[in-house]
Amino acid sequence: MSTPLPPFDFDLLRTFVAVVDNAGFTRAAQRVGRTQSTVSLQIKKLEDGLGRRVFERDGRELLLTPDGEILLNYARQLLHVADEARSRILEPEVAGAVRLGTPEDFATVYLPDVLAQFARTHPRVSLEVNCNFSFNLLEGFSKGEYDLVLVKREPQGPAGGIAVWRDVLVWVGGPKLVLDSNQPIPLVLAPAPDVYRKRALASLQDAKRDWKIVYTSPSSEGLQAAVRAGLGVTVLSKDMVPKGLMLLGTEQDLPKLPDTEIALYRAPGSLSRAAQLLAEHIMHSLEIAVGRSRSTSRLISDDS
């Protein structure tokens, strides 16, 4: 008779996923509210229980082993299902309206599935979602128009809001685009004070590249339509480049773009339980979504 396999410790799985998503033990410890030594001990306990290594080191780099890559996918699924079941059982009667503000492109790429899952778990909660530029969302947030807002911003660490993840920016063009090295770079951008616009202009200026804005639109769909038509290049999040557009870079003599970040702001004071649950659900779901899209066998460790 075979010996039964030991059960998974969900606390250890959460720490394991945190190490992966935060690219090292130090930032993972900050995220889960533990010391770095505790995180290291939890990973050792996980590996001892499995009888397999999930990480290995190569100098200053932290690598997922093949077994670690397999575990990562299942760990995300297990934790998500466990959280959903706990929420459904313990707080099934949460009700009320939650006002959420979000950038338009973000709302069309990541949020539909996230919000649909929340609605299934909490059917008595009404979601009021408004799409706008981050500047306008923050202005409305300061006036009390939203319970929660997701915004694009300069990396700020813990100052104001909760950083959901670092947003990797890329230059994007369409199949009809023709660039002339002797002419200024044609830009398709959102109006000021959009953070992507700021990144594009500052990077080109630092690289001493001439540019001209040929098309401006307050709509992400409008910007993408202009890029598809070959009017110029734009800046998008690497995780949200739609099919039909291509990444541009050094071959087109375009400079590297510094990262921005997506942050979640909660209204000051006492949030309703429905709003608290939605905030927790968004952060957890986006960690899973972005972790999957950026999953790689090589992690840059922040540990010395």
VENRA-V437840 format. One record per helix or strand of 3 or more residues. SS is the DSSP state (H for helix, E for strand). FROM is the first residue (numbers start at 1). TO is the last residue. Records with the same first field share a line. If there is no record, write none. Layout:
SS=FROM-TO + FROM-TO
This chain:
H=10-21 + 25-32 + 36-50 + 66-90 + 104-121 + 134-142 + 195-206 + 220-228 + 238-240 + 250-252 + 273-293
E=55-58 + 61-64 + 96-102 + 125-131 + 148-153 + 162-167 + 169-174 + 185-189 + 211-216 + 233-237 + 245-248 + 260-266 + 298-300
